[in-house]
Amino acid sequence: MEKSKSPYEQVSQELNEFRERRIAERRSRPRGTPDRRRSQNNEIQQSDKHSPRRNLH
């Protein structure tokens, strides 16, 4: 038998469950766009090649 929860605890648990469901739904859907992180990582690596701070150490 569970301890009765305060209204705050109940709402907090419901919100967490909602978030978990929502994230699972979003992850299960295929995206129509390529992974943006790959291009961002490439851009960062490209900019580091010409960075003056790179030669300080």
N, CA, C, O and CB atoms as a CASP TS submission, in Angstrom:
PFRMAT TS
TARGET T0000
AUTHOR 0000-0000-0000
METHOD Language model
MODEL 1
PARENT N/A
ATOM      1  N   MET     1       0.851  -1.184   0.000  1.00  0.00           N
ATOM      2  CA  MET     1       0.000   0.000   0.000  1.00  0.00           C
ATOM      3  C   MET     1       0.895   1.245   0.000  1.00  0.00           C
ATOM      4  O   MET     1       1.810   1.376   0.813  1.00  0.00           O
ATOM      5  CB  MET     1      -0.967  -0.001   1.235  1.00  0.00           C
ATOM      6  N   GLU     2       0.603   2.144  -0.930  1.00  0.00           N
ATOM      7  CA  GLU     2       1.418   3.350  -1.053  1.00  0.00           C
ATOM      8  C   GLU     2       0.997   4.413  -0.052  1.00  0.00           C
ATOM      9  O   GLU     2      -0.170   4.522   0.325  1.00  0.00           O
ATOM     10  CB  GLU     2       1.330   3.905  -2.466  1.00  0.00           C
ATOM     11  N   LYS     3       1.972   5.179   0.358  1.00  0.00           N
ATOM     12  CA  LYS     3       1.700   6.329   1.214  1.00  0.00           C
ATOM     13  C   LYS     3       0.959   7.360   0.368  1.00  0.00           C
ATOM     14  O   LYS     3       1.309   7.576  -0.792  1.00  0.00           O
ATOM     15  CB  LYS     3       3.028   6.929   1.823  1.00  0.00           C
ATOM     16  N   SER     4      -0.052   7.991   0.933  1.00  0.00           N
ATOM     17  CA  SER     4      -0.770   9.009   0.164  1.00  0.00           C
ATOM     18  C   SER     4       0.166  10.184  -0.096  1.00  0.00           C
ATOM     19  O   SER     4       0.919  10.614   0.777  1.00  0.00           O
ATOM     20  CB  SER     4      -2.057   9.482   0.916  1.00  0.00           C
ATOM     21  N   LYS     5       0.096  10.683  -1.317  1.00  0.00           N
ATOM     22  CA  LYS     5       1.013  11.740  -1.731  1.00  0.00           C
ATOM     23  C   LYS     5       0.338  13.096  -1.621  1.00  0.00           C
ATOM     24  O   LYS     5      -0.882  13.227  -1.728  1.00  0.00           O
ATOM     25  CB  LYS     5       1.503  11.504  -3.167  1.00  0.00           C
ATOM     26  N   SER     6       1.167  14.086  -1.406  1.00  0.00           N
ATOM     27  CA  SER     6       0.651  15.450  -1.389  1.00  0.00           C
ATOM     28  C   SER     6       0.256  15.818  -2.816  1.00  0.00           C
ATOM     29  O   SER     6       0.717  15.184  -3.765  1.00  0.00           O
ATOM     30  CB  SER     6       1.709  16.460  -0.812  1.00  0.00           C
ATOM     31  N   PRO     7      -0.584  16.823  -2.977  1.00  0.00           N
ATOM     32  CA  PRO     7      -0.963  17.247  -4.340  1.00  0.00           C
ATOM     33  C   PRO     7       0.250  17.596  -5.196  1.00  0.00           C
ATOM     34  O   PRO     7       0.266  17.308  -6.393  1.00  0.00           O
ATOM     35  CB  PRO     7      -1.902  18.451  -4.276  1.00  0.00           C
ATOM     36  N   TYR     8       1.259  18.211  -4.597  1.00  0.00           N
ATOM     37  CA  TYR     8       2.471  18.552  -5.348  1.00  0.00           C
ATOM     38  C   TYR     8       3.157  17.287  -5.858  1.00  0.00           C
ATOM     39  O   TYR     8       3.555  17.219  -7.021  1.00  0.00           O
ATOM     40  CB  TYR     8       3.444  19.368  -4.469  1.00  0.00           C
ATOM     41  N   GLU     9       3.294  16.287  -4.990  1.00  0.00           N
ATOM     42  CA  GLU     9       3.945  15.038  -5.389  1.00  0.00           C
ATOM     43  C   GLU     9       3.158  14.323  -6.479  1.00  0.00           C
ATOM     44  O   GLU     9       3.746  13.757  -7.401  1.00  0.00           O
ATOM     45  CB  GLU     9       4.112  14.119  -4.182  1.00  0.00           C
ATOM     46  N   GLN    10       1.835  14.344  -6.380  1.00  0.00           N
ATOM     47  CA  GLN    10       1.000  13.704  -7.398  1.00  0.00           C
ATOM     48  C   GLN    10       1.183  14.374  -8.752  1.00  0.00           C
ATOM     49  O   GLN    10       1.381  13.703  -9.765  1.00  0.00           O
ATOM     50  CB  GLN    10      -0.475  13.747  -6.986  1.00  0.00           C
ATOM     51  N   VAL    11       1.116  15.685  -8.762  1.00  0.00           N
ATOM     52  CA  VAL    11       1.251  16.427 -10.016  1.00  0.00           C
ATOM     53  C   VAL    11       2.655  16.249 -10.586  1.00  0.00           C
ATOM     54  O   VAL    11       2.828  16.118 -11.798  1.00  0.00           O
ATOM     55  CB  VAL    11       0.946  17.926  -9.800  1.00  0.00           C
ATOM     56  N   SER    12       3.651  16.246  -9.712  1.00  0.00           N
ATOM     57  CA  SER    12       5.025  16.060 -10.157  1.00  0.00           C
ATOM     58  C   SER    12       5.202  14.692 -10.814  1.00  0.00           C
ATOM     59  O   SER    12       5.847  14.578 -11.856  1.00  0.00           O
ATOM     60  CB  SER    12       5.995  16.214  -8.978  1.00  0.00           C
ATOM     61  N   GLN    13       4.634  13.664 -10.209  1.00  0.00           N
ATOM     62  CA  GLN    13       4.734  12.322 -10.778  1.00  0.00           C
ATOM     63  C   GLN    13       3.994  12.246 -12.112  1.00  0.00           C
ATOM     64  O   GLN    13       4.491  11.646 -13.065  1.00  0.00           O
ATOM     65  CB  GLN    13       4.172  11.277  -9.798  1.00  0.00           C
ATOM     66  N   GLU    14       2.813  12.851 -12.182  1.00  0.00           N
ATOM     67  CA  GLU    14       2.059  12.856 -13.440  1.00  0.00           C
ATOM     68  C   GLU    14       2.839  13.567 -14.541  1.00  0.00           C
ATOM     69  O   GLU    14       2.857  13.110 -15.683  1.00  0.00           O
ATOM     70  CB  GLU    14       0.692  13.529 -13.245  1.00  0.00           C
ATOM     71  N   LEU    15       3.475  14.671 -14.207  1.00  0.00           N
ATOM     72  CA  LEU    15       4.263  15.406 -15.189  1.00  0.00           C
ATOM     73  C   LEU    15       5.443  14.563 -15.679  1.00  0.00           C
ATOM     74  O   LEU    15       5.722  14.521 -16.877  1.00  0.00           O
ATOM     75  CB  LEU    15       4.765  16.729 -14.590  1.00  0.00           C
ATOM     76  N   ASN    16       6.127  13.900 -14.763  1.00  0.00           N
ATOM     77  CA  ASN    16       7.246  13.039 -15.157  1.00  0.00           C
ATOM     78  C   ASN    16       6.781  11.911 -16.065  1.00  0.00           C
ATOM     79  O   ASN    16       7.451  11.593 -17.048  1.00  0.00           O
ATOM     80  CB  ASN    16       7.936  12.461 -13.920  1.00  0.00           C
ATOM     81  N   GLU    17       5.645  11.303 -15.752  1.00  0.00           N
ATOM     82  CA  GLU    17       5.116  10.227 -16.587  1.00  0.00           C
ATOM     83  C   GLU    17       4.732  10.759 -17.963  1.00  0.00           C
ATOM     84  O   GLU    17       4.976  10.104 -18.977  1.00  0.00           O
ATOM     85  CB  GLU    17       3.901   9.566 -15.913  1.00  0.00           C
ATOM     86  N   PHE    18       4.131  11.946 -17.998  1.00  0.00           N
ATOM     87  CA  PHE    18       3.770  12.556 -19.274  1.00  0.00           C
ATOM     88  C   PHE    18       5.015  12.804 -20.117  1.00  0.00           C
ATOM     89  O   PHE    18       5.036  12.499 -21.310  1.00  0.00           O
ATOM     90  CB  PHE    18       3.007  13.872 -19.049  1.00  0.00           C
ATOM     91  N   ARG    19       6.051  13.359 -19.494  1.00  0.00           N
ATOM     92  CA  ARG    19       7.299  13.628 -20.223  1.00  0.00           C
ATOM     93  C   ARG    19       7.896  12.345 -20.786  1.00  0.00           C
ATOM     94  O   ARG    19       8.337  12.312 -21.935  1.00  0.00           O
ATOM     95  CB  ARG    19       8.319  14.319 -19.305  1.00  0.00           C
ATOM     96  N   GLU    20       7.910  11.289 -19.974  1.00  0.00           N
ATOM     97  CA  GLU    20       8.460  10.012 -20.434  1.00  0.00           C
ATOM     98  C   GLU    20       7.683   9.490 -21.635  1.00  0.00           C
ATOM     99  O   GLU    20       8.277   9.022 -22.607  1.00  0.00           O
ATOM    100  CB  GLU    20       8.438   8.978 -19.300  1.00  0.00           C
ATOM    101  N   ARG    21       6.351   9.569 -21.570  1.00  0.00           N
ATOM    102  CA  ARG    21       5.525   9.109 -22.701  1.00  0.00           C
ATOM    103  C   ARG    21       5.795   9.947 -23.935  1.00  0.00           C
ATOM    104  O   ARG    21       5.947   9.418 -25.036  1.00  0.00           O
ATOM    105  CB  ARG    21       4.027   9.168 -22.345  1.00  0.00           C
ATOM    106  N   ARG    22       5.854  11.245 -23.748  1.00  0.00           N
ATOM    107  CA  ARG    22       6.064  12.165 -24.873  1.00  0.00           C
ATOM    108  C   ARG    22       7.422  11.926 -25.535  1.00  0.00           C
ATOM    109  O   ARG    22       7.517  11.889 -26.762  1.00  0.00           O
ATOM    110  CB  ARG    22       5.959  13.627 -24.397  1.00  0.00           C
ATOM    111  N   ILE    23       8.458  11.766 -24.737  1.00  0.00           N
ATOM    112  CA  ILE    23       9.793  11.506 -25.279  1.00  0.00           C
ATOM    113  C   ILE    23       9.800  10.179 -26.028  1.00  0.00           C
ATOM    114  O   ILE    23      10.377  10.083 -27.111  1.00  0.00           O
ATOM    115  CB  ILE    23      10.854  11.496 -24.151  1.00  0.00           C
ATOM    116  N   ALA    24       9.164   9.154 -25.463  1.00  0.00           N
ATOM    117  CA  ALA    24       9.119   7.848 -26.132  1.00  0.00           C
ATOM    118  C   ALA    24       8.382   7.955 -27.462  1.00  0.00           C
ATOM    119  O   ALA    24       8.800   7.350 -28.449  1.00  0.00           O
ATOM    120  CB  ALA    24       8.438   6.796 -25.229  1.00  0.00           C
ATOM    121  N   GLU    25       7.289   8.717 -27.499  1.00  0.00           N
ATOM    122  CA  GLU    25       6.545   8.904 -28.750  1.00  0.00           C
ATOM    123  C   GLU    25       7.410   9.603 -29.790  1.00  0.00           C
ATOM    124  O   GLU    25       7.445   9.197 -30.952  1.00  0.00           O
ATOM    125  CB  GLU    25       5.258   9.713 -28.501  1.00  0.00           C
ATOM    126  N   ARG    26       8.098  10.641 -29.376  1.00  0.00           N
ATOM    127  CA  ARG    26       8.922  11.403 -30.328  1.00  0.00           C
ATOM    128  C   ARG    26      10.084  10.567 -30.848  1.00  0.00           C
ATOM    129  O   ARG    26      10.435  10.654 -32.025  1.00  0.00           O
ATOM    130  CB  ARG    26       9.458  12.682 -29.669  1.00  0.00           C
ATOM    131  N   ARG    27      10.677   9.762 -29.982  1.00  0.00           N
ATOM    132  CA  ARG    27      11.801   8.928 -30.416  1.00  0.00           C
ATOM    133  C   ARG    27      11.348   7.817 -31.344  1.00  0.00           C
ATOM    134  O   ARG    27      12.120   7.367 -32.191  1.00  0.00           O
ATOM    135  CB  ARG    27      12.514   8.332 -29.212  1.00  0.00           C
ATOM    136  N   SER    28      10.114   7.369 -31.202  1.00  0.00           N
ATOM    137  CA  SER    28       9.645   6.260 -32.030  1.00  0.00           C
ATOM    138  C   SER    28       9.313   6.703 -33.449  1.00  0.00           C
ATOM    139  O   SER    28       9.299   5.879 -34.364  1.00  0.00           O
ATOM    140  CB  SER    28       8.425   5.618 -31.398  1.00  0.00           C
ATOM    141  N   ARG    29       9.047   7.988 -33.646  1.00  0.00           N
ATOM    142  CA  ARG    29       8.724   8.502 -34.982  1.00  0.00           C
ATOM    143  C   ARG    29       9.989   8.736 -35.786  1.00  0.00           C
ATOM    144  O   ARG    29      10.963   9.286 -35.273  1.00  0.00           O
ATOM    145  CB  ARG    29       7.915   9.804 -34.882  1.00  0.00           C
ATOM    146  N   PRO    30       9.979   8.320 -37.043  1.00  0.00           N
ATOM    147  CA  PRO    30      11.156   8.626 -37.876  1.00  0.00           C
ATOM    148  C   PRO    30      11.193  10.111 -38.199  1.00  0.00           C
ATOM    149  O   PRO    30      10.162  10.733 -38.455  1.00  0.00           O
ATOM    150  CB  PRO    30      11.141   7.793 -39.186  1.00  0.00           C
ATOM    151  N   ARG    31      12.392  10.665 -38.184  1.00  0.00           N
ATOM    152  CA  ARG    31      12.547  12.078 -38.526  1.00  0.00           C
ATOM    153  C   ARG    31      12.741  12.202 -40.017  1.00  0.00           C
ATOM    154  O   ARG    31      13.333  11.328 -40.651  1.00  0.00           O
ATOM    155  CB  ARG    31      13.733  12.718 -37.765  1.00  0.00           C
ATOM    156  N   GLY    32      12.245  13.285 -40.574  1.00  0.00           N
ATOM    157  CA  GLY    32      12.425  13.529 -41.993  1.00  0.00           C
ATOM    158  C   GLY    32      13.678  14.319 -42.292  1.00  0.00           C
ATOM    159  O   GLY    32      13.946  14.651 -43.447  1.00  0.00           O
ATOM    160  N   THR    33      14.449  14.624 -41.262  1.00  0.00           N
ATOM    161  CA  THR    33      15.646  15.446 -41.465  1.00  0.00           C
ATOM    162  C   THR    33      16.873  14.656 -41.046  1.00  0.00           C
ATOM    163  O   THR    33      16.782  13.781 -40.184  1.00  0.00           O
ATOM    164  CB  THR    33      15.555  16.777 -40.667  1.00  0.00           C
ATOM    165  N   PRO    34      18.017  14.951 -41.641  1.00  0.00           N
ATOM    166  CA  PRO    34      19.249  14.270 -41.216  1.00  0.00           C
ATOM    167  C   PRO    34      19.667  14.737 -39.829  1.00  0.00           C
ATOM    168  O   PRO    34      19.176  15.748 -39.327  1.00  0.00           O
ATOM    169  CB  PRO    34      20.389  14.522 -42.226  1.00  0.00           C
ATOM    170  N   ASP    35      20.560  14.005 -39.230  1.00  0.00           N
ATOM    171  CA  ASP    35      21.052  14.335 -37.896  1.00  0.00           C
ATOM    172  C   ASP    35      21.852  15.631 -37.957  1.00  0.00           C
ATOM    173  O   ASP    35      22.888  15.691 -38.619  1.00  0.00           O
ATOM    174  CB  ASP    35      21.917  13.181 -37.323  1.00  0.00           C
ATOM    175  N   ARG    36      21.378  16.664 -37.272  1.00  0.00           N
ATOM    176  CA  ARG    36      22.029  17.974 -37.327  1.00  0.00           C
ATOM    177  C   ARG    36      23.345  17.988 -36.572  1.00  0.00           C
ATOM    178  O   ARG    36      24.225  18.793 -36.877  1.00  0.00           O
ATOM    179  CB  ARG    36      21.111  19.040 -36.765  1.00  0.00           C
ATOM    180  N   ARG    37      23.494  17.107 -35.590  1.00  0.00           N
ATOM    181  CA  ARG    37      24.714  17.124 -34.785  1.00  0.00           C
ATOM    182  C   ARG    37      25.943  16.801 -35.624  1.00  0.00           C
ATOM    183  O   ARG    37      27.026  17.321 -35.358  1.00  0.00           O
ATOM    184  CB  ARG    37      24.599  16.135 -33.631  1.00  0.00           C
ATOM    185  N   ARG    38      25.792  15.959 -36.623  1.00  0.00           N
ATOM    186  CA  ARG    38      26.947  15.613 -37.456  1.00  0.00           C
ATOM    187  C   ARG    38      27.506  16.843 -38.146  1.00  0.00           C
ATOM    188  O   ARG    38      28.717  17.058 -38.152  1.00  0.00           O
ATOM    189  CB  ARG    38      26.565  14.560 -38.496  1.00  0.00           C
ATOM    190  N   SER    39      26.631  17.649 -38.727  1.00  0.00           N
ATOM    191  CA  SER    39      27.128  18.830 -39.437  1.00  0.00           C
ATOM    192  C   SER    39      27.704  19.844 -38.453  1.00  0.00           C
ATOM    193  O   SER    39      28.682  20.519 -38.775  1.00  0.00           O
ATOM    194  CB  SER    39      26.001  19.477 -40.269  1.00  0.00           C
ATOM    195  N   GLN    40      27.129  19.963 -37.280  1.00  0.00           N
ATOM    196  CA  GLN    40      27.667  20.892 -36.283  1.00  0.00           C
ATOM    197  C   GLN    40      29.052  20.449 -35.837  1.00  0.00           C
ATOM    198  O   GLN    40      29.949  21.279 -35.691  1.00  0.00           O
ATOM    199  CB  GLN    40      26.726  20.994 -35.069  1.00  0.00           C
ATOM    200  N   ASN    41      29.237  19.153 -35.619  1.00  0.00           N
ATOM    201  CA  ASN    41      30.553  18.656 -35.204  1.00  0.00           C
ATOM    202  C   ASN    41      31.585  18.917 -36.288  1.00  0.00           C
ATOM    203  O   ASN    41      32.717  19.295 -35.986  1.00  0.00           O
ATOM    204  CB  ASN    41      30.491  17.150 -34.882  1.00  0.00           C
ATOM    205  N   ASN    42      31.211  18.723 -37.540  1.00  0.00           N
ATOM    206  CA  ASN    42      32.139  18.980 -38.640  1.00  0.00           C
ATOM    207  C   ASN    42      32.507  20.454 -38.702  1.00  0.00           C
ATOM    208  O   ASN    42      33.667  20.795 -38.930  1.00  0.00           O
ATOM    209  CB  ASN    42      31.532  18.532 -39.973  1.00  0.00           C
ATOM    210  N   GLU    43      31.523  21.334 -38.500  1.00  0.00           N
ATOM    211  CA  GLU    43      31.786  22.771 -38.539  1.00  0.00           C
ATOM    212  C   GLU    43      32.731  23.174 -37.410  1.00  0.00           C
ATOM    213  O   GLU    43      33.618  24.004 -37.610  1.00  0.00           O
ATOM    214  CB  GLU    43      30.469  23.564 -38.443  1.00  0.00           C
ATOM    215  N   ILE    44      32.549  22.599 -36.238  1.00  0.00           N
ATOM    216  CA  ILE    44      33.409  22.920 -35.096  1.00  0.00           C
ATOM    217  C   ILE    44      34.833  22.461 -35.389  1.00  0.00           C
ATOM    218  O   ILE    44      35.787  23.194 -35.132  1.00  0.00           O
ATOM    219  CB  ILE    44      32.877  22.255 -33.793  1.00  0.00           C
ATOM    220  N   GLN    45      34.977  21.261 -35.922  1.00  0.00           N
ATOM    221  CA  GLN    45      36.313  20.762 -36.243  1.00  0.00           C
ATOM    222  C   GLN    45      36.975  21.618 -37.311  1.00  0.00           C
ATOM    223  O   GLN    45      38.176  21.879 -37.243  1.00  0.00           O
ATOM    224  CB  GLN    45      36.243  19.307 -36.708  1.00  0.00           C
ATOM    225  N   GLN    46      36.208  22.053 -38.289  1.00  0.00           N
ATOM    226  CA  GLN    46      36.760  22.897 -39.346  1.00  0.00           C
ATOM    227  C   GLN    46      37.242  24.227 -38.772  1.00  0.00           C
ATOM    228  O   GLN    46      38.318  24.707 -39.129  1.00  0.00           O
ATOM    229  CB  GLN    46      35.711  23.140 -40.449  1.00  0.00           C
ATOM    230  N   SER    47      36.441  24.826 -37.874  1.00  0.00           N
ATOM    231  CA  SER    47      36.818  26.128 -37.322  1.00  0.00           C
ATOM    232  C   SER    47      38.010  26.002 -36.374  1.00  0.00           C
ATOM    233  O   SER    47      38.788  26.947 -36.247  1.00  0.00           O
ATOM    234  CB  SER    47      35.628  26.760 -36.588  1.00  0.00           C
ATOM    235  N   ASP    48      38.171  24.858 -35.707  1.00  0.00           N
ATOM    236  CA  ASP    48      39.306  24.659 -34.802  1.00  0.00           C
ATOM    237  C   ASP    48      40.630  24.583 -35.560  1.00  0.00           C
ATOM    238  O   ASP    48      41.680  24.917 -35.013  1.00  0.00           O
ATOM    239  CB  ASP    48      39.106  23.389 -33.981  1.00  0.00           C
ATOM    240  N   LYS    49      40.581  24.152 -36.790  1.00  0.00           N
ATOM    241  CA  LYS    49      41.814  24.028 -37.566  1.00  0.00           C
ATOM    242  C   LYS    49      42.489  25.384 -37.750  1.00  0.00           C
ATOM    243  O   LYS    49      43.715  25.462 -37.830  1.00  0.00           O
ATOM    244  CB  LYS    49      41.522  23.398 -38.931  1.00  0.00           C
ATOM    245  N   HIS    50      41.703  26.438 -37.816  1.00  0.00           N
ATOM    246  CA  HIS    50      42.236  27.767 -38.083  1.00  0.00           C
ATOM    247  C   HIS    50      42.210  28.663 -36.847  1.00  0.00           C
ATOM    248  O   HIS    50      42.386  29.878 -36.943  1.00  0.00           O
ATOM    249  CB  HIS    50      41.455  28.417 -39.201  1.00  0.00           C
ATOM    250  N   SER    51      41.992  28.055 -35.700  1.00  0.00           N
ATOM    251  CA  SER    51      41.867  28.832 -34.477  1.00  0.00           C
ATOM    252  C   SER    51      43.240  29.235 -33.944  1.00  0.00           C
ATOM    253  O   SER    51      44.115  28.380 -33.806  1.00  0.00           O
ATOM    254  CB  SER    51      41.099  28.037 -33.418  1.00  0.00           C
ATOM    255  N   PRO    52      43.450  30.523 -33.641  1.00  0.00           N
ATOM    256  CA  PRO    52      44.733  30.948 -33.075  1.00  0.00           C
ATOM    257  C   PRO    52      44.958  30.402 -31.667  1.00  0.00           C
ATOM    258  O   PRO    52      46.103  30.269 -31.234  1.00  0.00           O
ATOM    259  CB  PRO    52      44.813  32.463 -33.052  1.00  0.00           C
ATOM    260  N   ARG    53      43.882  30.084 -30.946  1.00  0.00           N
ATOM    261  CA  ARG    53      44.022  29.580 -29.585  1.00  0.00           C
ATOM    262  C   ARG    53      44.592  28.163 -29.573  1.00  0.00           C
ATOM    263  O   ARG    53      45.131  27.714 -28.561  1.00  0.00           O
ATOM    264  CB  ARG    53      42.673  29.610 -28.870  1.00  0.00           C
ATOM    265  N   ARG    54      44.474  27.477 -30.672  1.00  0.00           N
ATOM    266  CA  ARG    54      44.933  26.097 -30.743  1.00  0.00           C
ATOM    267  C   ARG    54      46.445  26.007 -30.512  1.00  0.00           C
ATOM    268  O   ARG    54      46.924  25.012 -29.968  1.00  0.00           O
ATOM    269  CB  ARG    54      44.566  25.487 -32.100  1.00  0.00           C
ATOM    270  N   ASN    55      47.186  27.013 -30.911  1.00  0.00           N
ATOM    271  CA  ASN    55      48.641  26.979 -30.827  1.00  0.00           C
ATOM    272  C   ASN    55      49.191  27.541 -29.517  1.00  0.00           C
ATOM    273  O   ASN    55      50.407  27.672 -29.373  1.00  0.00           O
ATOM    274  CB  ASN    55      49.222  27.740 -31.974  1.00  0.00           C
ATOM    275  N   LEU    56      48.338  27.870 -28.576  1.00  0.00           N
ATOM    276  CA  LEU    56      48.805  28.480 -27.332  1.00  0.00           C
ATOM    277  C   LEU    56      49.436  27.469 -26.382  1.00  0.00           C
ATOM    278  O   LEU    56      50.258  27.848 -25.549  1.00  0.00           O
ATOM    279  CB  LEU    56      47.659  29.174 -26.639  1.00  0.00           C
ATOM    280  N   HIS    57      49.075  26.198 -26.486  1.00  0.00           N
ATOM    281  CA  HIS    57      49.568  25.200 -25.529  1.00  0.00           C
ATOM    282  C   HIS    57      50.732  24.446 -26.075  1.00  0.00           C
ATOM    283  O   HIS    57      51.270  23.567 -25.401  1.00  0.00           O
ATOM    284  CB  HIS    57      48.481  24.234 -25.151  1.00  0.00           C
TER
END
